[in-house]
Structure formats: C-alpha cells, structure tokens
Amino acid sequence: MESFTFEAIGTLFEIGTDRPLGDAVEWTLLREAERFDWVWSRFRPDSLVAQMRAGTGRWDLPAESAALSELYARLYRVTKGAVNPWIGSSLERIGYGPGYELVPSGAPEPAPLWDADHVWEGTAVVLKYPAVLDIGAAGKGLLVDRFGAILADAGHDEFVIDGSGDILHAGAEPLRAALEHPYNADEAIGVIDVQGRSLCASAGNRRAWGDGFHHLLDARTGAPVRAVVAAWALADDAMTADALATALFVARGPDLVAEFAGPDGAPEWLQVFSDGHAEGSPAFLEGLFT
C-alpha cells in the first residue's frame, strides 16, 4: 500500500492507498488542511476563530460549519450541556491555550451557555461578547472526512486515513485496529475490525499536564473528567465518531448512541473507567483482551 504522511492541525496524518496519490491530489489535501486550520484553529493568531476571541457581533463561517453546528446542538442537548463548543475559554483557563502554557490561570470555570450567551446556527455565529470557539470534539474527524471526500473524488475507493488515531476506512478488506491501553501506549486492551466506517478514540493521557489536568472537560464545570479514562466510537463518518468518542466521557453510552442511530443501527461504543471496568457495545466488548 502507498503511503502519504504529513502534519496538519498540530497532529500527524497518514494516508494509505492502493495506488499513488499523485502530486495534484497530495497538493489538494495539503491545501485543504491549511484552509481548515486557518478557519478553526484557536492556536494560531491569524485564524478566524482567533479573531472571534477579540470581537463581537456576527461572524460568517464556511459551509462545513452547518454540519458542525447541528452536531454540537445535538450533543449539547443529549449531554445536558456537558459538550459545548464554547469550551475554549475553559480550556485556556486551565492552561491549554495558544501558548501551551499548561499552567492554570485560576480555578476551572464553566463554558458560556449555548444560545443564551452566543448563537451558532448554520454558517453564522453571533457573539454577545468575545468568546473562544473550540471544535476539538469533532474537528479532527471532520477534517478526516474531508480528506476522504478528496480521495473519493480522485477515484480512490480503497484507502485508510489515520489522523493520529482517528481512522477512516474504505475498501473490501477490513482493517483490524488495536485499542490503545489508556495508561500504556505500547500496549493494547483489545482489537476491533473497521470496514467502510470510521473509528475514533479519546483519552485523557494524550494531552495531560500538571496535577491531573487534561483536555477532556465537562463544560458545565470546566473541570477535567475523572471517571472515564478512554473511549472509542465506530460510526459511518469520522466527524460523528470523533464527537461520540469525546461525548462518551460525559454521557452514558446507550443513551448517547441511541440519539445517533440510523437505518443500519446505532454507532458502536466503548468506555473504559478509572476503576478498570469497561462498558460498551458487543462489537467492542467481544474484542477486549481478558
């Protein structure tokens, strides 16, 4: 299998295909990564999101914003406010800001309320006051999907896109993926087959610092989640899988995935808790090592 590896949105992407991509497709992928980063990154000072940090009023976002705002509205409702795209200010307060200070500036604070303080509907955002929009719960998955669309448009029907653990697969042969141990990246706690779908993971050990701080917060408190230490979701698209893997830190699995059920059933899911036990759907539980 041919491989194309590059960095984008602060992480590593590897794209495997059954034949070479060619310069034109590679350039299209890199150009899309740069465009996406300029719009959505809260870590670069020239991004659209960074400009919102210092402004108020109406802001117009690109077309993919419509799917994101709809997804976040559903997550906000299902998790009773625990998943909230206005979590950016809470993340920066505990040290996960543009300068990667990794030192809290104060006690955790809740995120602004959805629609009460700011409105995000379709491709338009209206800010009452400067705010920090953060799409980390689903953004990387969305970019993986956009890469997949570029490959499909170029005639590639067999590929694997791996965005540092967010995987999108297309093709006749399933991919067997390992589930990384939440406390030891060199070990796995199980395996699962991925075919024509997306597998995404979230874990508190990936971006952790200081005295128990990490990037997976409950937006209602602004504090890191302690009970769940790792979560996975398997869905038809990477944006949904990425969002569910994050939401599983603050929501019960069965209740959450039921809201995202389609004609072929609900997404598959797995939660691993700090006391060592796991809960999930059969597709994941059957692949856990004993």
C-alpha positions in Angstrom: 0.0 0.0 0.0 1.2 3.5 -0.9 1.6 6.0 2.0 1.5 9.8 2.2 2.3 11.3 5.6 2.1 14.9 6.6 1.4 17.2 9.6 -1.8 19.2 9.9 -3.8 20.9 12.7 -0.9 20.1 15.1 -1.0 16.3 14.5 0.2 13.6 12.2 -1.8 12.2 9.3 -1.0 9.1 7.3 -3.0 8.2 4.2 -2.6 4.7 2.8 -4.0 4.0 -0.7 -3.8 1.1 -3.2 -2.0 3.3 -5.7 0.0 6.5 -5.6 -2.0 9.7 -5.0 -0.1 11.8 -7.4 1.1 15.4 -6.9 -2.2 17.0 -7.7 -4.1 15.0 -5.0 -1.4 15.5 -2.5 -1.4 19.2 -3.1 -5.2 19.3 -2.7 -5.0 17.5 0.6 -2.4 19.9 2.0 -4.2 22.9 0.7 -7.4 21.8 2.4 -5.5 21.1 5.7 -4.2 24.7 5.6 -7.6 26.2 4.8 -9.2 24.2 7.6 -6.5 25.2 10.1 -6.8 28.9 9.2 -10.6 28.8 9.9 -10.9 26.6 13.0 -7.6 26.7 14.9 -7.6 28.5 18.3 -3.8 28.1 18.4 -2.7 30.3 15.5 -3.2 34.1 15.9 -4.4 34.7 12.3 -7.3 32.1 12.3 -10.9 33.1 12.1 -11.6 31.6 15.5 -8.7 33.7 17.0 -10.3 36.8 15.5 -13.5 35.9 17.2 -11.7 35.9 20.5 -11.3 39.6 20.3 -14.6 40.5 18.7 -18.4 40.6 18.9 -21.3 40.6 16.5 -21.9 38.3 13.5 -19.2 36.1 12.0 -19.7 34.1 8.8 -18.1 30.6 8.7 -17.5 28.2 5.7 -20.0 25.7 4.5 -18.8 22.8 6.8 -20.0 24.9 9.8 -23.6 23.9 9.1 -22.9 20.2 9.8 -20.8 21.1 12.9 -23.3 23.4 14.4 -26.1 20.8 14.0 -23.9 18.1 15.5 -22.9 20.3 18.5 -26.5 21.3 19.1 -27.5 17.6 19.4 -24.5 16.8 21.6 -25.3 19.8 23.9 -28.9 18.6 24.2 -28.1 14.9 24.8 -25.3 15.6 27.3 -27.3 18.3 29.1 -24.7 20.9 28.4 -21.6 18.8 29.1 -20.4 19.0 25.5 -20.3 22.7 24.4 -18.3 24.3 21.6 -17.8 27.4 23.7 -15.5 25.3 26.0 -12.4 27.1 24.6 -12.3 29.7 27.3 -12.4 27.0 30.0 -9.6 25.1 28.3 -7.4 28.2 28.1 -8.1 29.0 31.8 -6.7 25.6 32.9 -3.6 26.1 30.7 -4.5 24.6 27.3 -4.2 27.8 25.3 -2.5 29.1 22.2 0.9 29.4 24.0 0.6 25.9 25.5 1.3 27.4 28.9 0.0 24.2 30.6 -0.4 26.2 33.8 -3.9 27.1 35.1 -4.6 30.8 35.5 -7.4 30.1 38.0 -9.9 27.5 39.2 -12.0 25.8 36.4 -14.9 27.8 35.1 -18.0 26.6 33.1 -18.3 27.4 29.5 -20.8 30.0 28.3 -24.3 28.6 27.7 -25.3 27.5 24.2 -27.6 30.2 22.6 -28.0 32.0 25.9 -24.7 33.8 25.6 -23.8 33.2 21.9 -25.7 31.8 18.9 -24.2 29.4 16.3 -26.7 28.4 13.7 -25.7 27.1 10.3 -22.8 29.1 9.0 -23.4 32.1 11.2 -22.1 32.9 14.7 -23.4 35.8 16.7 -21.4 36.8 19.7 -22.7 38.8 22.7 -19.1 39.3 23.8 -15.7 37.9 22.7 -15.6 34.1 23.0 -13.4 31.1 22.2 -15.0 28.6 19.9 -13.4 25.2 20.2 -14.4 22.3 17.8 -11.9 19.9 19.3 -14.6 17.3 20.0 -15.3 16.8 16.3 -12.9 18.9 14.3 -10.2 16.4 13.5 -12.9 13.8 12.5 -14.4 16.4 10.2 -11.0 17.0 8.5 -10.5 13.3 8.1 -13.9 13.1 6.3 -12.9 16.0 4.1 -9.7 14.2 3.2 -11.8 11.1 2.4 -14.0 13.1 0.1 -11.0 14.4 -1.8 -9.7 10.8 -2.3 -13.1 9.6 -3.4 -13.4 12.5 -5.9 -10.0 11.5 -7.3 -11.2 7.9 -7.9 -9.7 6.2 -4.8 -12.1 3.6 -3.4 -9.6 1.8 -1.2 -7.9 3.8 1.5 -7.1 4.2 5.2 -6.8 7.7 6.7 -5.2 7.8 10.1 -5.2 11.1 11.9 -3.3 10.1 15.0 -6.0 7.6 16.0 -9.0 8.9 14.1 -9.4 6.4 11.3 -11.5 6.4 8.2 -11.5 3.2 6.1 -12.8 2.4 2.6 -12.4 -0.9 0.7 -13.3 -4.5 0.6 -10.7 -5.7 3.1 -11.4 -4.8 6.8 -8.8 -3.2 8.9 -8.0 -4.7 12.3 -7.3 -1.9 14.7 -5.8 -2.1 18.2 -7.4 -0.3 21.1 -4.5 1.6 22.9 -4.2 1.0 26.7 -5.1 4.2 28.4 -2.1 4.0 30.7 0.5 2.4 28.4 0.7 3.5 24.8 2.8 0.4 24.0 0.0 -2.0 24.9 -3.5 -2.7 23.6 -6.6 -3.7 25.6 -8.3 -5.2 22.6 -8.9 -5.1 18.8 -11.8 -4.3 16.5 -12.4 -4.6 12.8 -13.2 -1.5 10.8 -14.6 -1.7 7.3 -16.1 1.2 5.4 -16.6 3.2 8.6 -14.6 5.4 11.0 -13.1 4.5 14.3 -12.1 7.4 16.7 -10.7 7.4 20.2 -10.4 9.9 23.1 -8.2 9.5 26.1 -7.1 11.8 29.0 -3.5 10.7 28.7 -3.0 12.2 25.3 -3.0 15.8 26.4 -2.3 15.8 30.1 -0.2 18.1 32.3 0.3 19.3 35.8 -1.7 17.8 38.7 -4.3 15.7 36.8 -5.2 18.2 34.1 -6.2 17.1 30.6 -8.2 18.5 27.7 -11.4 16.5 28.1 -13.7 18.7 30.2 -17.2 18.8 31.4 -18.4 22.1 30.0 -20.9 22.5 32.9 -18.0 22.8 35.4 -14.9 23.5 33.2 -13.1 20.7 35.1 -11.4 17.6 33.6 -13.5 14.4 33.6 -12.1 11.8 36.1 -14.4 8.8 35.9 -13.8 7.8 32.3 -10.2 7.4 31.1 -10.7 6.3 27.5 -13.5 6.0 25.0 -13.9 4.8 21.4 -16.7 5.1 18.8 -17.3 3.4 15.5 -19.6 5.3 13.1 -20.3 5.8 9.4 -18.3 9.1 9.3 -15.3 10.4 11.3 -16.9 13.6 12.4 -19.6 11.7 14.2 -17.2 9.0 15.6 -14.8 11.7 16.9 -17.7 13.6 18.6 -19.1 10.5 20.2 -15.7 9.4 21.5 -15.4 12.7 23.2 -19.0 12.8 24.5 -18.6 9.3 26.0 -16.5 11.0 28.7 -19.6 12.8 30.0 -22.6 10.7 28.9 -23.9 7.2 29.3 -23.1 5.1 26.2 -26.5 3.6 25.4 -28.3 7.0 25.8 -25.8 8.8 23.7 -25.5 6.5 20.7 -29.3 6.0 20.6 -29.6 9.6 19.6 -27.4 8.9 16.6 -28.9 5.7 15.4 -29.6 5.4 11.6 -31.1 2.8 9.3 -28.3 0.4 10.0 -28.5 0.8 13.8 -26.6 2.8 16.3 -22.9 3.5 16.4 -20.7 1.1 18.3 -19.0 2.4 21.5 -16.7 1.6 24.4 -16.0 3.4 27.7 -13.1 2.5 30.0 -13.4 3.8 33.5 -10.8 4.8 36.1 -11.6 1.8 38.3 -10.6 -0.5 35.4 -14.0 -1.8 34.2 -15.4 -1.3 30.7 -18.8 -0.8 29.2 -19.7 -0.9 25.6 -21.5 -2.4 22.6 -20.9 -6.1 21.6 -18.6 -5.2 18.7 -16.1 -3.7 21.2 -16.6 -5.9 24.2 -16.0 -9.1 22.2 -12.6 -7.8 21.1 -11.3 -6.9 24.5 -8.4 -9.0 25.8 -9.1 -10.9 29.1 
